[in-house]
Amino acid sequence: MTDATYTPAKIWTWNKENGGRFANINRPIAGPTHEKELPVGKHPFQLYSLATPNGVKVTVMLEELLALGHQGAEYDAWLIRINEGQQFGSGFVDANPNSKIPALIDRSGPVPIRVFESGAILLHLAEKFGVFLPTDPAGRAECLSWLFWQMGSAPYLGGGFGHFYAYAPTKIEYAIDRFAMEVKRQLDVLDRHLADREYMAGADYTIADMAIWPWYGALAKGLIYGAGEFLQVQEYRHVQRWTDLIAQRPAVKRGRMVNRVMGDPASQLHERHDAGDFDTNTQDKIAPA
């Protein structure tokens, strides 16, 4: 329960000891904490990321582009260990002033282009290669509406429910109930929508699916926050069907491996610099801790 004696101060101050699990990286100011240039590989796209749901969106997209034969989508995926504060290096802050993964540098043209925020990266790549985004006005609007739905909804799942249910140093009943209710509502939104549609935007797989699946597909299978039973995720049968459909895609399986540092070692490819890295997933192909 909430401490009934707590009253917010007139002016908030930063208590470094009150950050819970992420106290070492959470802070109320932006900018770099240290000088560290980003490495640059040989491919047109340089990705700096970690296989959180937001990171998986982009590696799935890049692998899907390559699966379609778009060799111009070749990429180097560099590991950014956010729990160690690597996102606050000066080079990463230049790539993303918000210091969040993923960050992409598009070096396919004469002038490098930085793209940050996972939804912006998906849209950038879809427009660049002309795939996974409908071209008719109604289809495009539907796809982008669901893309931005995810961008607005997932913070309630992650920073809201996930934080208070799994990570907060104190279990607060009000906070958990409030965000659990919202996440259940979001799952119901998805389940009703997918009842008569194969994919989020209709009959075709798009960037809307790539954005939503890493968050809500993982939730549906109980893979994040250990909350599957708590939220009774098996009830959302249309979400379950859609989740399984996307999980079967070979490019999705590859994309989930890239920049992954948790789980079964066989499912991890800490860094990806060549398509052959998936076939030779040995210690000389993955980044050291």
C-alpha positions, 0 to 999 in steps of 0.5 A: 500500500502507499505510505499514507503519511507521504506528502510531496515536497513543494519543490522536488529534489533528486534523491539518488538513493531512491531510484530502485533497480535503475538508480545508477542510470536514471537521472533528471538531466540529459547529455553525456557522462563520458567521452566515447565515440561510436564504432563504425562498420562497413555496412550502409546502416549502423545500429546501436542497440540492445534487444529490448522490445524497442531494439527488436523492432529495428533488427526485425525490420532490417532482417525482413528487408534483407529477406526480401533481397534488399542488399542495401539494408545490410547493417552492423549492429553494435551492442549498447549495454544500457545497464552500464550507462553506455547510452550516455557516451558522447558518441551515442548522445550525438546519435540520440540526444535522448540517450535511449536505444535504438539509434540508427545512422544511415550512411547509405548516402553522401551525408550520414543521417541519424534516426532515433526513436524506434517508430521513426526508424521503422518509418524511415526504413519503410519509406526508403525501401518502399515496403511494409507500409501501404501506399494507398491512403487508407492503408497507410493511415491505418498502418501509421495509426497503429504504429503511433498507437504502440508508441503511445501505449507501450510506456504504460506497459513498460514504465508503468505496469512493468516498473511497478509490478517487477522493478519498483523497490516497493510494491504499491497496490494503487500503482500496480492496479492502475497500470494492470487495468490499462494493460488489460484494456490495451490487450482487449483493444488488440484482441478485438481488432485482430478478431477479423484481421490477419495483421494489424493493418489488414491482410498484409504484414507491416511496420505496425506489426513489427512495432507492436509484436516485440512488446505485446507478443512477448507479453502474450507469451509471458516473456516479460515481467513474469506477469502472464498469469497475473494478467491472464494473457491466455484469454486474448486468443486473437492476440495469441494467434497473431503472436504465433503467426509472426513468431514463425517468420525466419527474419523475426527469429533472426532479428530477436537474436541480435544484440540479445544478452539474456536468456539461452546463450544459443539465442544470443548474437551480441553483435551482428556484422555479417549475415553469416554471424547467425550460422557461426554464433560462436564466441568470436562472433559476439561482443565481450561483456 
